[in-house]
């Protein structure tokens, strides 16, 4: 039986359906794992911030958390043009669970690989062969030596197939803060 969750995805393109080729287009090797979603609309919107806003946020004394609290403190218009957050329904049956600290260590290992894309493909293949239809990265619980990125302040969902994700509506990224109230 599939479970359905409400989730969010940040983008600068308001599309009507997720494109199976899009993860490969997104740039990073880990993007090829699947469709990345967050339980927190502010975290999804964070992926649509202007690059200098992200840099300033990470350099802030409060760290990256400051980006979720108030990105406007770095720029009166902190989002990229056309930045939006999609509210989606995610349907999956058996996601592979990972702790946030394990996810952070895996990301670091993949980044050091000679062929990061092959490492990501091998992990996804293992997950699928083991009956998983996505990855559930648990919210960071404050435990462990590795402090994950701000993305893991809430659960991260990675769907393997576009047919698992149904778009419900688009909201301007600046309005995403109201969605998480």
Secondary structure in CASP SS format (residue, H / E / C, confidence):
PFRMAT SS
TARGET T0000
AUTHOR 0000-0000-0000
METHOD secondary structure of the structure
MODEL  1
X C 1.00
X C 1.00
X E 1.00
X E 1.00
X E 1.00
X E 1.00
X E 1.00
X E 1.00
X E 1.00
X E 1.00
X E 1.00
X C 1.00
X C 1.00
X C 1.00
X C 1.00
X C 1.00
X C 1.00
X C 1.00
X C 1.00
X C 1.00
X C 1.00
X H 1.00
X H 1.00
X H 1.00
X H 1.00
X C 1.00
X C 1.00
X C 1.00
X C 1.00
X H 1.00
X H 1.00
X H 1.00
X H 1.00
X C 1.00
X E 1.00
X E 1.00
X E 1.00
X E 1.00
X C 1.00
X C 1.00
X H 1.00
X H 1.00
X H 1.00
X H 1.00
X H 1.00
X H 1.00
X C 1.00
X C 1.00
X E 1.00
X C 1.00
X H 1.00
X H 1.00
X H 1.00
X H 1.00
X H 1.00
X H 1.00
X H 1.00
X H 1.00
X H 1.00
X C 1.00
X C 1.00
X C 1.00
X C 1.00
X C 1.00
X H 1.00
X H 1.00
X H 1.00
X H 1.00
X H 1.00
X H 1.00
X H 1.00
X H 1.00
X H 1.00
X C 1.00
X C 1.00
X C 1.00
X C 1.00
X C 1.00
X E 1.00
X C 1.00
X C 1.00
X C 1.00
X C 1.00
X E 1.00
X E 1.00
X E 1.00
X E 1.00
X E 1.00
X E 1.00
X E 1.00
X E 1.00
X E 1.00
X C 1.00
X C 1.00
X C 1.00
X E 1.00
X E 1.00
X E 1.00
X C 1.00
X H 1.00
X H 1.00
X H 1.00
X H 1.00
X H 1.00
X H 1.00
X H 1.00
X H 1.00
X H 1.00
X H 1.00
X H 1.00
X H 1.00
X H 1.00
X C 1.00
X C 1.00
X C 1.00
X H 1.00
X H 1.00
X H 1.00
X H 1.00
X H 1.00
X H 1.00
X H 1.00
X H 1.00
X H 1.00
X H 1.00
X H 1.00
X H 1.00
X H 1.00
X H 1.00
X C 1.00
X C 1.00
X C 1.00
X C 1.00
X E 1.00
X E 1.00
X E 1.00
X E 1.00
X C 1.00
X C 1.00
X C 1.00
X C 1.00
X C 1.00
X C 1.00
X C 1.00
X C 1.00
X C 1.00
X C 1.00
X C 1.00
X C 1.00
X H 1.00
X H 1.00
X H 1.00
X H 1.00
X C 1.00
X C 1.00
X E 1.00
X E 1.00
X E 1.00
X E 1.00
X C 1.00
X C 1.00
X H 1.00
X H 1.00
X H 1.00
X E 1.00
X E 1.00
X E 1.00
X E 1.00
X E 1.00
X E 1.00
X E 1.00
X E 1.00
X H 1.00
X H 1.00
X H 1.00
X H 1.00
X H 1.00
X H 1.00
X H 1.00
X C 1.00
X C 1.00
END
